[in-house]
Each structure stands twice: as structure tokens, then as C-alpha cells.
Amino acid sequence: MSKDDGTLNLRGEVTPLMELLLRRRSVRKYAEGQATPEQVRYILDCVETFTGSAGFDAPRIRIVEGTERLAVIRAATRGIVGKINPWLPRTRARHLILCGAVYPPEPDTDRPAVERAIKQAAMAMQVALLAAAEHGLGTCWMAGISHDSVELAYPMPDGARLAAISPLGLRPARMALSWDLLSYHLVSKRRKPLERLWSAERWGATP
């Protein structure tokens, strides 16, 4: 199996989901313009459908723009951790996706529930990023941010704790020579091939 041809399902066929997984990548340099209200609604609908079907109750996904977006960016880039993404304050992406998780009432004594909430939120975030990629939009999963500052600037619903954010914008028609392009190729060479991360199984099948 090759990570380039997408033949990773049980019958060795290329599926739309496989193509989407292989096409999606982190984007740090965006084109002018922005996602349409219909595209934003589609992303949120996909997340809602997924979390409802999976029975998840912890994830909280929000997409912000305008003054809320600016407030989140300012908060996210505070402190030493926030400085690792110097490109974020200058991004052309007009929306931000925020991913939060609702923790149990006693998070310090119920670590399994906290970990479950984080995993549910991470899966919901991945659905949002794939839905964006389906419409040709760019995203970049970011955890290197000032989480506490963002939570103060934009409190998540139900007291959810922030897990990650991502810009949401138009991908450039072509990648010009830039640090974004160079870093993408450098990091990509260190990533594990998709076939080492993907597991294809049949529900109810015995070994």
C-alpha cells in the first residue's frame, strides 16, 4: 500500500475519505478572501452530525470572525508559547476554528473522563478540518498557543477548556517559495507514512 495512491481500504479501493485524508495539510499562508457563510455552516453541521452519531457530549466547536477573531489571535500569541507562531497575527484567514472539551465535575480525580473528553474534542476538530478541506479551504491545527489567555478572551460554552485552534481561510492557488513551504516539506519527511497509522478492520470480525 502506498500513502500516495490512497488504496488503504479493505478492498484496495480509493474512497473519497481516503483522498480527503491524503489531500489535507496544514496551511500557514492564505489567499485573500474568506469562507462563505454556507461553508462555515457546512463545517458546523458535519461536526454536529458526527458528534451526535458518535454519542459524544464533550466537544465544543466554534467558528469566530471579526472582532472575536482578533481578540482570540491577540490572546493566543501572548507569552513565550504564543510566540512560536509569529505568522498568526498577520494571517489572511478571516475565520478561526476553536476546539474545546467539557471536563467532568472533578477533573483532578477523574483523569479517564478528562482524557475521554479531550479525545472526543480532538475527533470533532478533525472532522471540522476535513470538512473544510472538502471545500478547498485551508486549516492549521494549532496547540502551541496561550490557552489560558484565549479562554479569558473568548470563554467557551459550558465552561469548556480550550484544546486547539485553527485558522480557516482560502488556500493559495499555488505555494510560493516561503518558510511555510520549506517547513512543510521538512516536517513531512519526518512524519510516519499514513499506512502505519491507519487501521482497516471489519466491525464484529474475529482475529
HELIX and SHEET records of a PDB file:
HELIX    1   1 PRO A   16  ARG A   23  1                                   8    
HELIX    2   2 PRO A   37  ALA A   54  1                                  18    
HELIX    3   3 GLY A   66  ALA A   76  1                                  11    
HELIX    4   4 GLY A   79  GLY A   82  1                                   4    
HELIX    5   5 LEU A   88  ARG A   90  5                                   3    
HELIX    6   6 ARG A  111  GLU A  134  1                                  24    
HELIX    7   7 HIS A  147  ALA A  153  1                                   7    
HELIX    8   8 PRO A  157  GLY A  159  5                                   3    
HELIX    9   9 TRP A  179  SER A  188  1                                  10    
HELIX   10  10 LEU A  194  ARG A  196  5                                   3    
SHEET    1   A 4 PRO A  59  GLU A  65  0                                        
SHEET    2   A 4 HIS A  95  ALA A 101 -1                                        
SHEET    3   A 4 ARG A 161  LEU A 170 -1                                        
SHEET    4   A 4 LEU A 137  THR A 139 -1                                        
END                                                                             
